[in-house]
Amino acid sequence: MRFTPENKSWFTALALIFLAALARLIPHPPNFTPMTAMALLGMAYLKPRWLAFVFPLAALWLSNLVLDNLVYAEYYDHFMWFSNPGVFLSFLLVSMLAFWAFRQMLTAKRIALSALGASLLFWFSTNFFVWLQSGMYPKNAAGLLACYTAALPFLRNALLGDLFFTALLFGLYALLLGKKIPAMKAKA
């Protein structure tokens, strides 16, 4: 395979996604992870688009495989091939948000707003699945509100982590390829 600028761009994005997935294995504050940044970077730079869905999901699955079977093995009585489908569905929703946000142009403003929106979308959807599946809350509006209230402490770290890792991954991508970070578009 010839190493063209397009290939270099593609491999750089892919490498950053899998390195970010490895970062999930390093001790970190709860919900301060690169998951959202992986989805956003993939959607911004991986073509064809179906690969922008597949590779970040594969990186998430591989890192979950290690986490579930080594770090959190005490919570399972068998080898875990797949856990927490709500997280994967929420991750797909984040990818779809990025697909929609980046379909016309990629700017720093769109990246930042996508990171914020993705944080909120992921938080709302994963906690909806907790309410739906865990049995910890009654299946009514009060139970859903109690679930979201209990999850509020995790939202701050998710927002901070998503903004930090999105800036880090997009910044590293630009630095490694000698490109400018997408500019903020000012209205004329």
GIFENQUI-V771805 format. One record per residue. RES is the residue in one letter. SS is DSSP state (~ for helix, > for strand, _ for the rest). PHI is phi in whole degrees, 0 to 359 (999 if undefined). OMEGA is omega in radians with two decimals (* if undefined). Layout:
# GIFENQUI-V771805
res:RES ss:SS phi:PHI omega:OMEGA
res:RES ss:SS phi:PHI omega:OMEGA
This chain:
# GIFENQUI-V771805
res:M ss:_ phi:999 omega:3.07
res:R ss:_ phi:285 omega:-3.13
res:F ss:_ phi:268 omega:-3.13
res:T ss:_ phi:266 omega:3.08
res:P ss:~ phi:302 omega:3.12
res:E ss:~ phi:295 omega:3.11
res:N ss:~ phi:296 omega:-3.14
res:K ss:~ phi:298 omega:3.12
res:S ss:~ phi:298 omega:-3.11
res:W ss:~ phi:295 omega:-3.13
res:F ss:~ phi:293 omega:3.10
res:T ss:~ phi:296 omega:3.11
res:A ss:~ phi:299 omega:-3.13
res:L ss:~ phi:297 omega:3.12
res:A ss:~ phi:298 omega:3.13
res:L ss:~ phi:295 omega:3.12
res:I ss:~ phi:297 omega:-3.11
res:F ss:~ phi:287 omega:3.03
res:L ss:~ phi:293 omega:3.09
res:A ss:~ phi:296 omega:3.10
res:A ss:~ phi:298 omega:3.09
res:L ss:~ phi:296 omega:3.13
res:A ss:~ phi:297 omega:3.08
res:R ss:_ phi:296 omega:-3.09
res:L ss:_ phi:276 omega:3.11
res:I ss:_ phi:277 omega:3.12
res:P ss:_ phi:307 omega:-3.08
res:H ss:_ phi:207 omega:3.06
res:P ss:_ phi:298 omega:3.14
res:P ss:_ phi:307 omega:3.08
res:N ss:_ phi:69 omega:3.07
res:F ss:_ phi:267 omega:-3.02
res:T ss:_ phi:229 omega:-3.14
res:P ss:_ phi:269 omega:-3.02
res:M ss:~ phi:301 omega:-3.13
res:T ss:~ phi:298 omega:3.14
res:A ss:~ phi:299 omega:3.10
res:M ss:~ phi:299 omega:-3.14
res:A ss:~ phi:294 omega:-3.12
res:L ss:~ phi:294 omega:3.14
res:L ss:~ phi:297 omega:3.11
res:G ss:~ phi:301 omega:-3.11
res:M ss:~ phi:291 omega:-3.14
res:A ss:~ phi:285 omega:-2.93
res:Y ss:~ phi:234 omega:-3.13
res:L ss:_ phi:267 omega:3.08
res:K ss:_ phi:232 omega:-0.10
res:P ss:_ phi:295 omega:-3.00
res:R ss:~ phi:300 omega:-3.13
res:W ss:~ phi:297 omega:3.08
res:L ss:~ phi:290 omega:3.10
res:A ss:~ phi:292 omega:3.02
res:F ss:~ phi:273 omega:-3.00
res:V ss:~ phi:290 omega:-3.02
res:F ss:~ phi:294 omega:3.06
res:P ss:~ phi:298 omega:3.08
res:L ss:~ phi:295 omega:3.10
res:A ss:~ phi:296 omega:3.11
res:A ss:~ phi:297 omega:3.09
res:L ss:~ phi:297 omega:-3.12
res:W ss:~ phi:298 omega:-3.14
res:L ss:~ phi:297 omega:3.13
res:S ss:~ phi:292 omega:3.05
res:N ss:~ phi:296 omega:3.12
res:L ss:~ phi:302 omega:3.11
res:V ss:~ phi:291 omega:-3.11
res:L ss:~ phi:299 omega:-3.08
res:D ss:~ phi:295 omega:-3.02
res:N ss:~ phi:260 omega:3.08
res:L ss:~ phi:241 omega:-3.06
res:V ss:~ phi:287 omega:-3.08
res:Y ss:_ phi:252 omega:-3.06
res:A ss:~ phi:302 omega:-3.11
res:E ss:~ phi:296 omega:-3.12
res:Y ss:~ phi:271 omega:-3.11
res:Y ss:_ phi:236 omega:3.12
res:D ss:_ phi:260 omega:3.12
res:H ss:_ phi:204 omega:3.11
res:F ss:_ phi:295 omega:-3.12
res:M ss:_ phi:260 omega:3.07
res:W ss:_ phi:276 omega:-3.08
res:F ss:_ phi:207 omega:3.11
res:S ss:_ phi:229 omega:3.01
res:N ss:_ phi:53 omega:3.12
res:P ss:~ phi:301 omega:3.11
res:G ss:~ phi:299 omega:3.11
res:V ss:~ phi:293 omega:-3.13
res:F ss:~ phi:293 omega:3.08
res:L ss:~ phi:295 omega:3.11
res:S ss:~ phi:295 omega:3.10
res:F ss:~ phi:297 omega:3.07
res:L ss:~ phi:296 omega:3.09
res:L ss:~ phi:298 omega:3.09
res:V ss:~ phi:298 omega:3.12
res:S ss:~ phi:298 omega:3.12
res:M ss:~ phi:293 omega:3.06
res:L ss:~ phi:299 omega:3.12
res:A ss:~ phi:295 omega:3.09
res:F ss:~ phi:303 omega:-3.14
res:W ss:~ phi:292 omega:-3.06
res:A ss:~ phi:291 omega:-3.05
res:F ss:_ phi:259 omega:-3.03
res:R ss:_ phi:292 omega:-3.12
res:Q ss:_ phi:258 omega:3.13
res:M ss:_ phi:204 omega:3.13
res:L ss:_ phi:246 omega:3.10
res:T ss:_ phi:231 omega:3.11
res:A ss:~ phi:300 omega:3.13
res:K ss:~ phi:296 omega:3.12
res:R ss:~ phi:295 omega:3.12
res:I ss:~ phi:296 omega:-3.12
res:A ss:~ phi:296 omega:3.12
res:L ss:~ phi:295 omega:3.10
res:S ss:~ phi:293 omega:3.11
res:A ss:~ phi:297 omega:3.11
res:L ss:~ phi:295 omega:3.13
res:G ss:~ phi:297 omega:3.13
res:A ss:~ phi:294 omega:3.09
res:S ss:~ phi:300 omega:-3.13
res:L ss:~ phi:294 omega:3.13
res:L ss:~ phi:299 omega:-3.14
res:F ss:~ phi:297 omega:-3.13
res:W ss:~ phi:297 omega:3.13
res:F ss:~ phi:297 omega:-3.06
res:S ss:~ phi:287 omega:3.14
res:T ss:~ phi:295 omega:3.13
res:N ss:~ phi:286 omega:2.99
res:F ss:~ phi:298 omega:3.13
res:F ss:~ phi:293 omega:3.05
res:V ss:~ phi:300 omega:3.12
res:W ss:~ phi:300 omega:-3.06
res:L ss:~ phi:289 omega:-2.96
res:Q ss:~ phi:253 omega:-2.93
res:S ss:_ phi:282 omega:-3.02
res:G ss:_ phi:79 omega:-3.13
res:M ss:_ phi:280 omega:-3.04
res:Y ss:_ phi:231 omega:3.07
res:P ss:_ phi:296 omega:-3.10
res:K ss:_ phi:275 omega:3.07
res:N ss:_ phi:213 omega:-3.09
res:A ss:~ phi:299 omega:3.13
res:A ss:~ phi:295 omega:3.11
res:G ss:~ phi:294 omega:3.11
res:L ss:~ phi:295 omega:3.10
res:L ss:~ phi:297 omega:3.10
res:A ss:~ phi:296 omega:3.11
res:C ss:~ phi:296 omega:3.12
res:Y ss:~ phi:296 omega:3.12
res:T ss:~ phi:295 omega:3.13
res:A ss:~ phi:295 omega:-3.10
res:A ss:~ phi:272 omega:-3.11
res:L ss:~ phi:305 omega:3.14
res:P ss:~ phi:301 omega:-3.13
res:F ss:~ phi:278 omega:-3.09
res:L ss:~ phi:294 omega:-3.12
res:R ss:~ phi:302 omega:3.13
res:N ss:~ phi:296 omega:3.12
res:A ss:~ phi:297 omega:3.11
res:L ss:~ phi:298 omega:3.14
res:L ss:~ phi:296 omega:3.13
res:G ss:~ phi:295 omega:-3.14
res:D ss:~ phi:295 omega:3.11
res:L ss:~ phi:294 omega:3.14
res:F ss:~ phi:298 omega:-3.07
res:F ss:~ phi:290 omega:3.07
res:T ss:~ phi:294 omega:3.10
res:A ss:~ phi:298 omega:-3.13
res:L ss:~ phi:296 omega:-3.09
res:L ss:~ phi:293 omega:3.13
res:F ss:~ phi:293 omega:3.09
res:G ss:~ phi:294 omega:3.09
res:L ss:~ phi:297 omega:3.11
res:Y ss:~ phi:302 omega:-3.14
res:A ss:~ phi:296 omega:-3.13
res:L ss:~ phi:296 omega:-3.10
res:L ss:~ phi:294 omega:-3.11
res:L ss:~ phi:261 omega:3.14
res:G ss:_ phi:65 omega:-3.14
res:K ss:_ phi:253 omega:3.03
res:K ss:_ phi:281 omega:2.99
res:I ss:_ phi:291 omega:-3.14
res:P ss:_ phi:309 omega:-3.05
res:A ss:_ phi:279 omega:2.98
res:M ss:_ phi:285 omega:3.13
res:K ss:_ phi:271 omega:3.11
res:A ss:_ phi:270 omega:3.10
res:K ss:_ phi:283 omega:-3.12
res:A ss:_ phi:280 omega:*
